[in-house]
Amino acid sequence: MVPLYSDLSLQEAGQLTEELDSRGVKYDLSNGGTTILVPESQADQLLVNLAAQGIPNSGQIDYSFFSENVSWGDD
């Protein structure tokens, strides 16, 4: 599980978890419900799909997963 979003308001977390539930995506909450963790294999697709829907309205996307685990053309 990797962070999808962090520093969310409880309203935003509720909005996101409702959307994840409707998609059948398993998730965990941490930091008092302000951070949402999702399976690593789904994180990038979820970020794109949720952003396209304008979800959440604010909050911080946690890009640390990408900087630690994704190569940007260094093949």
PQR file with spaces between the fields and no chain letter, atoms N, CA, C, O and H, PARSE charges and radii, in Angstrom:
ATOM       1  N    MET     1       0.848   -1.179    0.000 -0.4000 1.5000
ATOM       2  CA   MET     1       0.000    0.000    0.000 -0.0000 2.0000
ATOM       3  C    MET     1       0.897    1.248    0.000  0.5500 1.7000
ATOM       4  O    MET     1       1.890    1.323    0.724 -0.5500 1.4000
ATOM       5  N    VAL     2       0.518    2.206   -0.823 -0.4000 1.5000
ATOM       6  CA   VAL     2       1.268    3.463   -0.929 -0.0000 2.0000
ATOM       7  C    VAL     2       0.303    4.631   -0.755  0.5500 1.7000
ATOM       8  O    VAL     2      -0.885    4.505   -1.049 -0.5500 1.4000
ATOM       9  H    VAL     2      -0.288    2.145   -1.411  0.4000 1.0000
ATOM      10  N    PRO     3       0.815    5.778   -0.271 -0.5600 1.5000
ATOM      11  CA   PRO     3      -0.067    6.942   -0.125  0.2800 2.0000
ATOM      12  C    PRO     3      -0.555    7.451   -1.477  0.5500 1.7000
ATOM      13  O    PRO     3       0.229    7.641   -2.406 -0.5500 1.4000
ATOM      14  N    LEU     4      -1.849    7.664   -1.568 -0.4000 1.5000
ATOM      15  CA   LEU     4      -2.439    8.267   -2.762 -0.0000 2.0000
ATOM      16  C    LEU     4      -2.584    9.762   -2.540  0.5500 1.7000
ATOM      17  O    LEU     4      -2.180   10.562   -3.384 -0.5500 1.4000
ATOM      18  H    LEU     4      -2.486    7.509   -0.813  0.4000 1.0000
ATOM      19  N    TYR     5      -3.161   10.140   -1.405 -0.4000 1.5000
ATOM      20  CA   TYR     5      -3.316   11.536   -1.008 -0.0000 2.0000
ATOM      21  C    TYR     5      -2.996   11.657    0.468  0.5500 1.7000
ATOM      22  O    TYR     5      -3.195   10.719    1.240 -0.5500 1.4000
ATOM      23  H    TYR     5      -3.489    9.490   -0.719  0.4000 1.0000
ATOM      24  N    SER     6      -2.496   12.826    0.851 -0.4000 1.5000
ATOM      25  CA   SER     6      -2.243   13.096    2.262 -0.0000 2.0000
ATOM      26  C    SER     6      -2.718   14.508    2.581  0.5500 1.7000
ATOM      27  O    SER     6      -3.012   15.291    1.678 -0.5500 1.4000
ATOM      28  H    SER     6      -2.335   13.588    0.223  0.4000 1.0000
ATOM      29  N    ASP     7      -2.791   14.825    3.861 -0.4000 1.5000
ATOM      30  CA   ASP     7      -3.222   16.142    4.342 -0.0000 2.0000
ATOM      31  C    ASP     7      -4.615   16.503    3.847  0.5500 1.7000
ATOM      32  O    ASP     7      -4.881   17.658    3.512 -0.5500 1.4000
ATOM      33  H    ASP     7      -2.552   14.188    4.594  0.4000 1.0000
ATOM      34  N    LEU     8      -5.497   15.525    3.803 -0.4000 1.5000
ATOM      35  CA   LEU     8      -6.876   15.764    3.379 -0.0000 2.0000
ATOM      36  C    LEU     8      -7.717   16.262    4.548  0.5500 1.7000
ATOM      37  O    LEU     8      -7.424   15.957    5.704 -0.5500 1.4000
ATOM      38  H    LEU     8      -5.282   14.587    4.076  0.4000 1.0000
ATOM      39  N    SER     9      -8.750   17.018    4.250 -0.4000 1.5000
ATOM      40  CA   SER     9      -9.746   17.309    5.278 -0.0000 2.0000
ATOM      41  C    SER     9     -10.583   16.041    5.414  0.5500 1.7000
ATOM      42  O    SER     9     -10.553   15.178    4.537 -0.5500 1.4000
ATOM      43  H    SER     9      -8.988   17.266    3.311  0.4000 1.0000
ATOM      44  N    LEU    10     -11.321   15.928    6.502 -0.4000 1.5000
ATOM      45  CA   LEU    10     -12.156   14.750    6.678 -0.0000 2.0000
ATOM      46  C    LEU    10     -13.244   14.686    5.607  0.5500 1.7000
ATOM      47  O    LEU    10     -13.653   13.598    5.201 -0.5500 1.4000
ATOM      48  H    LEU    10     -11.345   16.629    7.215  0.4000 1.0000
ATOM      49  N    GLN    11     -13.706   15.834    5.154 -0.4000 1.5000
ATOM      50  CA   GLN    11     -14.704   15.882    4.083 -0.0000 2.0000
ATOM      51  C    GLN    11     -14.113   15.318    2.789  0.5500 1.7000
ATOM      52  O    GLN    11     -14.762   14.526    2.105 -0.5500 1.4000
ATOM      53  H    GLN    11     -13.373   16.718    5.484  0.4000 1.0000
ATOM      54  N    GLU    12     -12.903   15.718    2.457 -0.4000 1.5000
ATOM      55  CA   GLU    12     -12.238   15.216    1.253 -0.0000 2.0000
ATOM      56  C    GLU    12     -11.972   13.726    1.363  0.5500 1.7000
ATOM      57  O    GLU    12     -12.171   12.982    0.402 -0.5500 1.4000
ATOM      58  H    GLU    12     -12.376   16.361    3.012  0.4000 1.0000
ATOM      59  N    ALA    13     -11.519   13.286    2.540 -0.4000 1.5000
ATOM      60  CA   ALA    13     -11.268   11.864    2.749 -0.0000 2.0000
ATOM      61  C    ALA    13     -12.559   11.073    2.554  0.5500 1.7000
ATOM      62  O    ALA    13     -12.550   10.004    1.943 -0.5500 1.4000
ATOM      63  H    ALA    13     -11.357   13.891    3.320  0.4000 1.0000
ATOM      64  N    GLY    14     -13.660   11.597    3.069 -0.4000 1.5000
ATOM      65  CA   GLY    14     -14.947   10.938    2.889 -0.0000 2.0000
ATOM      66  C    GLY    14     -15.339   10.860    1.423  0.5500 1.7000
ATOM      67  O    GLY    14     -15.839    9.835    0.961 -0.5500 1.4000
ATOM      68  H    GLY    14     -13.668   12.465    3.565  0.4000 1.0000
ATOM      69  N    GLN    15     -15.112   11.944    0.692 -0.4000 1.5000
ATOM      70  CA   GLN    15     -15.421   11.985   -0.740 -0.0000 2.0000
ATOM      71  C    GLN    15     -14.581   10.940   -1.484  0.5500 1.7000
ATOM      72  O    GLN    15     -15.098   10.209   -2.330 -0.5500 1.4000
ATOM      73  H    GLN    15     -14.705   12.777    1.067  0.4000 1.0000
ATOM      74  N    LEU    16     -13.303   10.876   -1.167 -0.4000 1.5000
ATOM      75  CA   LEU    16     -12.419    9.927   -1.846 -0.0000 2.0000
ATOM      76  C    LEU    16     -12.746    8.484   -1.491  0.5500 1.7000
ATOM      77  O    LEU    16     -12.782    7.624   -2.371 -0.5500 1.4000
ATOM      78  H    LEU    16     -12.884   11.470   -0.480  0.4000 1.0000
ATOM      79  N    THR    17     -12.984    8.208   -0.208 -0.4000 1.5000
ATOM      80  CA   THR    17     -13.272    6.826    0.171 -0.0000 2.0000
ATOM      81  C    THR    17     -14.596    6.366   -0.439  0.5500 1.7000
ATOM      82  O    THR    17     -14.735    5.200   -0.808 -0.5500 1.4000
ATOM      83  H    THR    17     -12.954    8.906    0.507  0.4000 1.0000
ATOM      84  N    GLU    18     -15.549    7.257   -0.545 -0.4000 1.5000
ATOM      85  CA   GLU    18     -16.814    6.911   -1.204 -0.0000 2.0000
ATOM      86  C    GLU    18     -16.567    6.549   -2.669  0.5500 1.7000
ATOM      87  O    GLU    18     -17.125    5.575   -3.174 -0.5500 1.4000
ATOM      88  H    GLU    18     -15.437    8.204   -0.245  0.4000 1.0000
ATOM      89  N    GLU    19     -15.737    7.327   -3.341 -0.4000 1.5000
ATOM      90  CA   GLU    19     -15.411    7.049   -4.742 -0.0000 2.0000
ATOM      91  C    GLU    19     -14.637    5.740   -4.871  0.5500 1.7000
ATOM      92  O    GLU    19     -14.910    4.948   -5.773 -0.5500 1.4000
ATOM      93  H    GLU    19     -15.283    8.119   -2.931  0.4000 1.0000
ATOM      94  N    LEU    20     -13.672    5.507   -3.976 -0.4000 1.5000
ATOM      95  CA   LEU    20     -12.903    4.264   -4.023 -0.0000 2.0000
ATOM      96  C    LEU    20     -13.803    3.062   -3.756  0.5500 1.7000
ATOM      97  O    LEU    20     -13.661    2.023   -4.402 -0.5500 1.4000
ATOM      98  H    LEU    20     -13.451    6.151   -3.244  0.4000 1.0000
ATOM      99  N    ASP    21     -14.733    3.199   -2.805 -0.4000 1.5000
ATOM     100  CA   ASP    21     -15.695    2.127   -2.532 -0.0000 2.0000
ATOM     101  C    ASP    21     -16.512    1.807   -3.779  0.5500 1.7000
ATOM     102  O    ASP    21     -16.728    0.639   -4.105 -0.5500 1.4000
ATOM     103  H    ASP    21     -14.848    4.043   -2.280  0.4000 1.0000
ATOM     104  N    SER    22     -16.966    2.852   -4.476 -0.4000 1.5000
ATOM     105  CA   SER    22     -17.800    2.638   -5.662 -0.0000 2.0000
ATOM     106  C    SER    22     -17.017    1.952   -6.780  0.5500 1.7000
ATOM     107  O    SER    22     -17.604    1.293   -7.638 -0.5500 1.4000
ATOM     108  H    SER    22     -16.791    3.800   -4.212  0.4000 1.0000
ATOM     109  N    ARG    23     -15.704    2.105   -6.771 -0.4000 1.5000
ATOM     110  CA   ARG    23     -14.848    1.468   -7.786 -0.0000 2.0000
ATOM     111  C    ARG    23     -14.350    0.097   -7.330  0.5500 1.7000
ATOM     112  O    ARG    23     -13.700   -0.614   -8.096 -0.5500 1.4000
ATOM     113  H    ARG    23     -15.227    2.640   -6.074  0.4000 1.0000
ATOM     114  N    GLY    24     -14.651   -0.272   -6.095 -0.4000 1.5000
ATOM     115  CA   GLY    24     -14.187   -1.555   -5.571 -0.0000 2.0000
ATOM     116  C    GLY    24     -12.709   -1.577   -5.250  0.5500 1.7000
ATOM     117  O    GLY    24     -12.093   -2.643   -5.247 -0.5500 1.4000
ATOM     118  H    GLY    24     -15.179    0.305   -5.473  0.4000 1.0000
ATOM     119  N    VAL    25     -12.121   -0.407   -4.976 -0.4000 1.5000
ATOM     120  CA   VAL    25     -10.690   -0.304   -4.673 -0.0000 2.0000
ATOM     121  C    VAL    25     -10.488   -0.453   -3.167  0.5500 1.7000
ATOM     122  O    VAL    25     -11.131    0.230   -2.371 -0.5500 1.4000
ATOM     123  H    VAL    25     -12.621    0.459   -4.979  0.4000 1.0000
ATOM     124  N    LYS    26      -9.590   -1.351   -2.793 -0.4000 1.5000
ATOM     125  CA   LYS    26      -9.257   -1.506   -1.378 -0.0000 2.0000
ATOM     126  C    LYS    26      -8.334   -0.366   -0.977  0.5500 1.7000
ATOM     127  O    LYS    26      -7.469    0.043   -1.750 -0.5500 1.4000
ATOM     128  H    LYS    26      -9.067   -1.906   -3.440  0.4000 1.0000
ATOM     129  N    TYR    27      -8.521    0.142    0.230 -0.4000 1.5000
ATOM     130  CA   TYR    27      -7.696    1.246    0.717 -0.0000 2.0000
ATOM     131  C    TYR    27      -7.564    1.159    2.225  0.5500 1.7000
ATOM     132  O    TYR    27      -8.338    0.467    2.886 -0.5500 1.4000
ATOM     133  H    TYR    27      -9.225   -0.191    0.859  0.4000 1.0000
ATOM     134  N    ASP    28      -6.592    1.855    2.762 -0.4000 1.5000
ATOM     135  CA   ASP    28      -6.399    2.014    4.202 -0.0000 2.0000
ATOM     136  C    ASP    28      -6.324    3.499    4.481  0.5500 1.7000
ATOM     137  O    ASP    28      -5.923    4.287    3.625 -0.5500 1.4000
ATOM     138  H    ASP    28      -5.963    2.417    2.226  0.4000 1.0000
ATOM     139  N    LEU    29      -6.716    3.875    5.690 -0.4000 1.5000
ATOM     140  CA   LEU    29      -6.600    5.258    6.145 -0.0000 2.0000
ATOM     141  C    LEU    29      -5.526    5.328    7.213  0.5500 1.7000
ATOM     142  O    LEU    29      -5.372    4.396    8.002 -0.5500 1.4000
ATOM     143  H    LEU    29      -7.042    3.235    6.386  0.4000 1.0000
ATOM     144  N    SER    30      -4.783    6.423    7.245 -0.4000 1.5000
ATOM     145  CA   SER    30      -3.798    6.643    8.302 -0.0000 2.0000
ATOM     146  C    SER    30      -3.797    8.124    8.666  0.5500 1.7000
ATOM     147  O    SER    30      -4.502    8.925    8.054 -0.5500 1.4000
ATOM     148  H    SER    30      -4.908    7.180    6.603  0.4000 1.0000
ATOM     149  N    ASN    31      -3.009    8.471    9.654 -0.4000 1.5000
ATOM     150  CA   ASN    31      -2.898    9.857   10.130 -0.0000 2.0000
ATOM     151  C    ASN    31      -4.260   10.452   10.470  0.5500 1.7000
ATOM     152  O    ASN    31      -4.587   11.566   10.061 -0.5500 1.4000
ATOM     153  H    ASN    31      -2.436    7.819   10.152  0.4000 1.0000
ATOM     154  N    GLY    32      -5.045    9.690   11.224 -0.4000 1.5000
ATOM     155  CA   GLY    32      -6.344   10.194   11.651 -0.0000 2.0000
ATOM     156  C    GLY    32      -7.355   10.304   10.530  0.5500 1.7000
ATOM     157  O    GLY    32      -8.325   11.055   10.640 -0.5500 1.4000
ATOM     158  H    GLY    32      -4.779    8.785   11.557  0.4000 1.0000
ATOM     159  N    GLY    33      -7.143    9.564    9.451 -0.4000 1.5000
ATOM     160  CA   GLY    33      -8.068    9.591    8.325 -0.0000 2.0000
ATOM     161  C    GLY    33      -7.722   10.621    7.275  0.5500 1.7000
ATOM     162  O    GLY    33      -8.490   10.820    6.334 -0.5500 1.4000
ATOM     163  H    GLY    33      -6.356    8.954    9.361  0.4000 1.0000
ATOM     164  N    THR    34      -6.573   11.287    7.413 -0.4000 1.5000
ATOM     165  CA   THR    34      -6.210   12.337    6.460 -0.0000 2.0000
ATOM     166  C    THR    34      -5.287   11.848    5.340  0.5500 1.7000
ATOM     167  O    THR    34      -4.990   12.598    4.410 -0.5500 1.4000
ATOM     168  H    THR    34      -5.949   11.125    8.177  0.4000 1.0000
ATOM     169  N    THR    35      -4.837   10.598    5.427 -0.4000 1.5000
ATOM     170  CA   THR    35      -4.013   10.002    4.381 -0.0000 2.0000
ATOM     171  C    THR    35      -4.703    8.738    3.897  0.5500 1.7000
ATOM     172  O    THR    35      -5.155    7.923    4.701 -0.5500 1.4000
ATOM     173  H    THR    35      -5.078    9.988    6.182  0.4000 1.0000
ATOM     174  N    ILE    36      -4.786    8.575    2.571 -0.4000 1.5000
ATOM     175  CA   ILE    36      -5.396    7.393    1.975 -0.0000 2.0000
ATOM     176  C    ILE    36      -4.315    6.599    1.268  0.5500 1.7000
ATOM     177  O    ILE    36      -3.587    7.122    0.424 -0.5500 1.4000
ATOM     178  H    ILE    36      -4.419    9.237    1.918  0.4000 1.0000
ATOM     179  N    LEU    37      -4.222    5.320    1.628 -0.4000 1.5000
ATOM     180  CA   LEU    37      -3.262    4.403    1.031 -0.0000 2.0000
ATOM     181  C    LEU    37      -4.008    3.434    0.125  0.5500 1.7000
ATOM     182  O    LEU    37      -5.079    2.940    0.478 -0.5500 1.4000
ATOM     183  H    LEU    37      -4.813    4.896    2.314  0.4000 1.0000
ATOM     184  N    VAL    38      -3.443    3.169   -1.032 -0.4000 1.5000
ATOM     185  CA   VAL    38      -4.051    2.246   -2.001 -0.0000 2.0000
ATOM     186  C    VAL    38      -2.989    1.249   -2.463  0.5500 1.7000
ATOM     187  O    VAL    38      -1.797    1.464   -2.245 -0.5500 1.4000
ATOM     188  H    VAL    38      -2.573    3.570   -1.319  0.4000 1.0000
ATOM     189  N    PRO    39      -3.421    0.155   -3.105 -0.5600 1.5000
ATOM     190  CA   PRO    39      -2.433   -0.785   -3.634  0.2800 2.0000
ATOM     191  C    PRO    39      -1.496   -0.090   -4.628  0.5500 1.7000
ATOM     192  O    PRO    39      -1.926    0.696   -5.473 -0.5500 1.4000
ATOM     193  N    GLU    40      -0.233   -0.398   -4.501 -0.4000 1.5000
ATOM     194  CA   GLU    40       0.789    0.247   -5.344 -0.0000 2.0000
ATOM     195  C    GLU    40       0.480    0.109   -6.827  0.5500 1.7000
ATOM     196  O    GLU    40       0.716    1.038   -7.600 -0.5500 1.4000
ATOM     197  H    GLU    40       0.116   -1.036   -3.815  0.4000 1.0000
ATOM     198  N    SER    41      -0.044   -1.036   -7.228 -0.4000 1.5000
ATOM     199  CA   SER    41      -0.308   -1.281   -8.649 -0.0000 2.0000
ATOM     200  C    SER    41      -1.424   -0.405   -9.210  0.5500 1.7000
ATOM     201  O    SER    41      -1.549   -0.279  -10.428 -0.5500 1.4000
ATOM     202  H    SER    41      -0.236   -1.791   -6.600  0.4000 1.0000
ATOM     203  N    GLN    42      -2.239    0.204   -8.343 -0.4000 1.5000
ATOM     204  CA   GLN    42      -3.359    1.025   -8.805 -0.0000 2.0000
ATOM     205  C    GLN    42      -3.138    2.522   -8.603  0.5500 1.7000
ATOM     206  O    GLN    42      -3.939    3.329   -9.076 -0.5500 1.4000
ATOM     207  H    GLN    42      -2.138    0.101   -7.354  0.4000 1.0000
ATOM     208  N    ALA    43      -2.072    2.904   -7.914 -0.4000 1.5000
ATOM     209  CA   ALA    43      -1.891    4.299   -7.501 -0.0000 2.0000
ATOM     210  C    ALA    43      -1.843    5.274   -8.668  0.5500 1.7000
ATOM     211  O    ALA    43      -2.547    6.284   -8.647 -0.5500 1.4000
ATOM     212  H    ALA    43      -1.422    2.249   -7.530  0.4000 1.0000
ATOM     213  N    ASP    44      -1.043    5.005   -9.670 -0.4000 1.5000
ATOM     214  CA   ASP    44      -0.898    5.980  -10.757 -0.0000 2.0000
ATOM     215  C    ASP    44      -2.184    6.138  -11.558  0.5500 1.7000
ATOM     216  O    ASP    44      -2.552    7.258  -11.914 -0.5500 1.4000
ATOM     217  H    ASP    44      -0.471    4.185   -9.686  0.4000 1.0000
ATOM     218  N    GLN    45      -2.868    5.042  -11.844 -0.4000 1.5000
ATOM     219  CA   GLN    45      -4.120    5.125  -12.605 -0.0000 2.0000
ATOM     220  C    GLN    45      -5.191    5.859  -11.799  0.5500 1.7000
ATOM     221  O    GLN    45      -5.955    6.645  -12.360 -0.5500 1.4000
ATOM     222  H    GLN    45      -2.568    4.133  -11.555  0.4000 1.0000
ATOM     223  N    LEU    46      -5.253    5.613  -10.498 -0.4000 1.5000
ATOM     224  CA   LEU    46      -6.228    6.303   -9.657 -0.0000 2.0000
ATOM     225  C    LEU    46      -5.963    7.806   -9.614  0.5500 1.7000
ATOM     226  O    LEU    46      -6.900    8.602   -9.677 -0.5500 1.4000
ATOM     227  H    LEU    46      -4.632    4.975  -10.043  0.4000 1.0000
ATOM     228  N    LEU    47      -4.703    8.196   -9.508 -0.4000 1.5000
ATOM     229  CA   LEU    47      -4.376    9.625   -9.493 -0.0000 2.0000
ATOM     230  C    LEU    47      -4.898   10.314  -10.748  0.5500 1.7000
ATOM     231  O    LEU    47      -5.490   11.391  -10.673 -0.5500 1.4000
ATOM     232  H    LEU    47      -3.942    7.549   -9.457  0.4000 1.0000
ATOM     233  N    VAL    48      -4.679    9.697  -11.884 -0.4000 1.5000
ATOM     234  CA   VAL    48      -5.109   10.279  -13.159 -0.0000 2.0000
ATOM     235  C    VAL    48      -6.631   10.327  -13.243  0.5500 1.7000
ATOM     236  O    VAL    48      -7.205   11.362  -13.579 -0.5500 1.4000
ATOM     237  H    VAL    48      -4.199    8.822  -11.945  0.4000 1.0000
ATOM     238  N    ASN    49      -7.281    9.207  -12.939 -0.4000 1.5000
ATOM     239  CA   ASN    49      -8.738    9.138  -13.041 -0.0000 2.0000
ATOM     240  C    ASN    49      -9.432   10.085  -12.072  0.5500 1.7000
ATOM     241  O    ASN    49     -10.394   10.759  -12.443 -0.5500 1.4000
ATOM     242  H    ASN    49      -6.814    8.366  -12.666  0.4000 1.0000
ATOM     243  N    LEU    50      -8.954   10.141  -10.840 -0.4000 1.5000
ATOM     244  CA   LEU    50      -9.576   11.019   -9.850 -0.0000 2.0000
ATOM     245  C    LEU    50      -9.332   12.486  -10.197  0.5500 1.7000
ATOM     246  O    LEU    50     -10.225   13.318  -10.039 -0.5500 1.4000
ATOM     247  H    LEU    50      -8.173    9.594  -10.539  0.4000 1.0000
ATOM     248  N    ALA    51      -8.138   12.804  -10.666 -0.4000 1.5000
ATOM     249  CA   ALA    51      -7.843   14.183  -11.060 -0.0000 2.0000
ATOM     250  C    ALA    51      -8.748   14.619  -12.207  0.5500 1.7000
ATOM     251  O    ALA    51      -9.191   15.767  -12.249 -0.5500 1.4000
ATOM     252  H    ALA    51      -7.412   12.129  -10.795  0.4000 1.0000
ATOM     253  N    ALA    52      -9.022   13.712  -13.133 -0.4000 1.5000
ATOM     254  CA   ALA    52      -9.895   14.030  -14.256 -0.0000 2.0000
ATOM     255  C    ALA    52     -11.308   14.359  -13.793  0.5500 1.7000
ATOM     256  O    ALA    52     -12.029   15.111  -14.449 -0.5500 1.4000
ATOM     257  H    ALA    52      -8.662   12.780  -13.099  0.4000 1.0000
ATOM     258  N    GLN    53     -11.696   13.790  -12.659 -0.4000 1.5000
ATOM     259  CA   GLN    53     -13.011   14.055  -12.085 -0.0000 2.0000
ATOM     260  C    GLN    53     -12.998   15.254  -11.133  0.5500 1.7000
ATOM     261  O    GLN    53     -14.048   15.666  -10.640 -0.5500 1.4000
ATOM     262  H    GLN    53     -11.111   13.179  -12.126  0.4000 1.0000
ATOM     263  N    GLY    54     -11.818   15.812  -10.876 -0.4000 1.5000
ATOM     264  CA   GLY    54     -11.721   16.933   -9.946 -0.0000 2.0000
ATOM     265  C    GLY    54     -11.805   16.510   -8.499  0.5500 1.7000
ATOM     266  O    GLY    54     -12.210   17.295   -7.642 -0.5500 1.4000
ATOM     267  H    GLY    54     -10.965   15.478  -11.277  0.4000 1.0000
ATOM     268  N    ILE    55     -11.428   15.277   -8.216 -0.4000 1.5000
ATOM     269  CA   ILE    55     -11.469   14.740   -6.853 -0.0000 2.0000
ATOM     270  C    ILE    55     -10.044   14.554   -6.373  0.5500 1.7000
ATOM     271  O    ILE    55      -9.252   13.971   -7.114 -0.5500 1.4000
ATOM     272  H    ILE    55     -11.099   14.638   -8.912  0.4000 1.0000
ATOM     273  N    PRO    56      -9.660   15.001   -5.200 -0.5600 1.5000
ATOM     274  CA   PRO    56     -10.415   15.856   -4.293  0.2800 2.0000
ATOM     275  C    PRO    56     -10.279   17.314   -4.709  0.5500 1.7000
ATOM     276  O    PRO    56      -9.536   17.649   -5.631 -0.5500 1.4000
ATOM     277  N    ASN    57     -11.001   18.159   -4.020 -0.4000 1.5000
ATOM     278  CA   ASN    57     -10.954   19.589   -4.324 -0.0000 2.0000
ATOM     279  C    ASN    57      -9.642   20.216   -3.878  0.5500 1.7000
ATOM     280  O    ASN    57      -9.197   21.199   -4.470 -0.5500 1.4000
ATOM     281  H    ASN    57     -11.605   17.887   -3.270  0.4000 1.0000
ATOM     282  N    SER    58      -9.026   19.673   -2.859 -0.4000 1.5000
ATOM     283  CA   SER    58      -7.709   20.132   -2.402 -0.0000 2.0000
ATOM     284  C    SER    58      -6.991   18.942   -1.796  0.5500 1.7000
ATOM     285  O    SER    58      -7.268   17.801   -2.167 -0.5500 1.4000
ATOM     286  H    SER    58      -9.387   18.875   -2.378  0.4000 1.0000
ATOM     287  N    GLY    59      -6.081   19.182   -0.877 -0.4000 1.5000
ATOM     288  CA   GLY    59      -5.275   18.085   -0.345 -0.0000 2.0000
ATOM     289  C    GLY    59      -3.983   18.011   -1.122  0.5500 1.7000
ATOM     290  O    GLY    59      -3.804   18.706   -2.122 -0.5500 1.4000
ATOM     291  H    GLY    59      -5.855   20.109   -0.575  0.4000 1.0000
ATOM     292  N    GLN    60      -3.095   17.179   -0.665 -0.4000 1.5000
ATOM     293  CA   GLN    60      -1.788   17.074   -1.286 -0.0000 2.0000
ATOM     294  C    GLN    60      -1.621   15.688   -1.883  0.5500 1.7000
ATOM     295  O    GLN    60      -1.868   14.683   -1.218 -0.5500 1.4000
ATOM     296  H    GLN    60      -3.240   16.614    0.147  0.4000 1.0000
ATOM     297  N    ILE    61      -1.202   15.638   -3.133 -0.4000 1.5000
ATOM     298  CA   ILE    61      -0.859   14.367   -3.750 -0.0000 2.0000
ATOM     299  C    ILE    61       0.510   13.983   -3.232  0.5500 1.7000
ATOM     300  O    ILE    61       1.426   14.805   -3.224 -0.5500 1.4000
ATOM     301  H    ILE    61      -1.001   16.455   -3.674  0.4000 1.0000
ATOM     302  N    ASP    62       0.658   12.741   -2.797 -0.4000 1.5000
ATOM     303  CA   ASP    62       1.937   12.275   -2.282 -0.0000 2.0000
ATOM     304  C    ASP    62       2.741   11.688   -3.432  0.5500 1.7000
ATOM     305  O    ASP    62       2.497   10.557   -3.851 -0.5500 1.4000
ATOM     306  H    ASP    62      -0.086   12.073   -2.803  0.4000 1.0000
ATOM     307  N    TYR    63       3.699   12.452   -3.941 -0.4000 1.5000
ATOM     308  CA   TYR    63       4.507   12.027   -5.077 -0.0000 2.0000
ATOM     309  C    TYR    63       5.736   11.214   -4.656  0.5500 1.7000
ATOM     310  O    TYR    63       6.510   10.798   -5.517 -0.5500 1.4000
ATOM     311  H    TYR    63       3.898   13.371   -3.600  0.4000 1.0000
ATOM     312  N    SER    64       5.933   10.979   -3.360 -0.4000 1.5000
ATOM     313  CA   SER    64       7.130   10.276   -2.916 -0.0000 2.0000
ATOM     314  C    SER    64       7.210    8.879   -3.511  0.5500 1.7000
ATOM     315  O    SER    64       8.307    8.390   -3.782 -0.5500 1.4000
ATOM     316  H    SER    64       5.304   11.317   -2.660  0.4000 1.0000
ATOM     317  N    PHE    65       6.075    8.227   -3.719 -0.4000 1.5000
ATOM     318  CA   PHE    65       6.069    6.910   -4.339 -0.0000 2.0000
ATOM     319  C    PHE    65       6.755    6.963   -5.695  0.5500 1.7000
ATOM     320  O    PHE    65       7.569    6.096   -6.017 -0.5500 1.4000
ATOM     321  H    PHE    65       5.184    8.624   -3.499  0.4000 1.0000
ATOM     322  N    PHE    66       6.431    7.972   -6.487 -0.4000 1.5000
ATOM     323  CA   PHE    66       6.986    8.080   -7.828 -0.0000 2.0000
ATOM     324  C    PHE    66       8.484    8.373   -7.790  0.5500 1.7000
ATOM     325  O    PHE    66       9.251    7.784   -8.552 -0.5500 1.4000
ATOM     326  H    PHE    66       5.770    8.675   -6.226  0.4000 1.0000
ATOM     327  N    SER    67       8.901    9.271   -6.914 -0.4000 1.5000
ATOM     328  CA   SER    67      10.320    9.618   -6.873 -0.0000 2.0000
ATOM     329  C    SER    67      11.163    8.450   -6.379  0.5500 1.7000
ATOM     330  O    SER    67      12.338    8.346   -6.731 -0.5500 1.4000
ATOM     331  H    SER    67       8.278    9.749   -6.294  0.4000 1.0000
ATOM     332  N    GLU    68      10.583    7.574   -5.571 -0.4000 1.5000
ATOM     333  CA   GLU    68      11.337    6.447   -5.032 -0.0000 2.0000
ATOM     334  C    GLU    68      11.260    5.210   -5.913  0.5500 1.7000
ATOM     335  O    GLU    68      12.162    4.373   -5.874 -0.5500 1.4000
ATOM     336  H    GLU    68       9.628    7.658   -5.285  0.4000 1.0000
ATOM     337  N    ASN    69      10.192    5.076   -6.714 -0.4000 1.5000
ATOM     338  CA   ASN    69       9.950    3.806   -7.385 -0.0000 2.0000
ATOM     339  C    ASN    69       9.824    3.872   -8.896  0.5500 1.7000
ATOM     340  O    ASN    69       9.690    2.833   -9.543 -0.5500 1.4000
ATOM     341  H    ASN    69       9.460    5.756   -6.746  0.4000 1.0000
ATOM     342  N    VAL    70       9.863    5.041   -9.465 -0.4000 1.5000
ATOM     343  CA   VAL    70       9.651    5.150  -10.905 -0.0000 2.0000
ATOM     344  C    VAL    70      10.876    5.741  -11.557  0.5500 1.7000
ATOM     345  O    VAL    70      11.435    6.733  -11.088 -0.5500 1.4000
ATOM     346  H    VAL    70       9.971    5.885   -8.940  0.4000 1.0000
ATOM     347  N    SER    71      11.283    5.124  -12.634 -0.4000 1.5000
ATOM     348  CA   SER    71      12.404    5.631  -13.407 -0.0000 2.0000
ATOM     349  C    SER    71      11.856    6.518  -14.508  0.5500 1.7000
ATOM     350  O    SER    71      10.890    6.144  -15.173 -0.5500 1.4000
ATOM     351  H    SER    71      10.829    4.319  -13.015  0.4000 1.0000
ATOM     352  N    TRP    72      12.441    7.666  -14.712 -0.4000 1.5000
ATOM     353  CA   TRP    72      11.990    8.613  -15.740 -0.0000 2.0000
ATOM     354  C    TRP    72      12.921    8.560  -16.926  0.5500 1.7000
ATOM     355  O    TRP    72      13.611    9.536  -17.219 -0.5500 1.4000
ATOM     356  H    TRP    72      13.225    7.969  -14.172  0.4000 1.0000
ATOM     357  N    GLY    73      12.951    7.422  -17.619 -0.4000 1.5000
ATOM     358  CA   GLY    73      13.755    7.296  -18.820 -0.0000 2.0000
ATOM     359  C    GLY    73      15.205    6.957  -18.574  0.5500 1.7000
ATOM     360  O    GLY    73      16.053    7.192  -19.435 -0.5500 1.4000
ATOM     361  H    GLY    73      12.390    6.629  -17.381  0.4000 1.0000
ATOM     362  N    ASP    74      15.500    6.413  -17.419 -0.4000 1.5000
ATOM     363  CA   ASP    74      16.885    6.053  -17.101 -0.0000 2.0000
ATOM     364  C    ASP    74      17.148    4.595  -17.438  0.5500 1.7000
ATOM     365  O    ASP    74      17.771    3.886  -16.648 -0.5500 1.4000
ATOM     366  H    ASP    74      14.811    6.223  -16.719  0.4000 1.0000
ATOM     367  N    ASP    75      16.690    4.139  -18.582 -0.4000 1.5000
ATOM     368  CA   ASP    75      16.863    2.730  -18.957 -0.0000 2.0000
ATOM     369  C    ASP    75      18.262    2.467  -19.438  0.5500 1.7000
ATOM     370  O    ASP    75      18.589    1.335  -19.796 -0.5500 1.4000
ATOM     371  H    ASP    75      16.184    4.716  -19.224  0.4000 1.0000
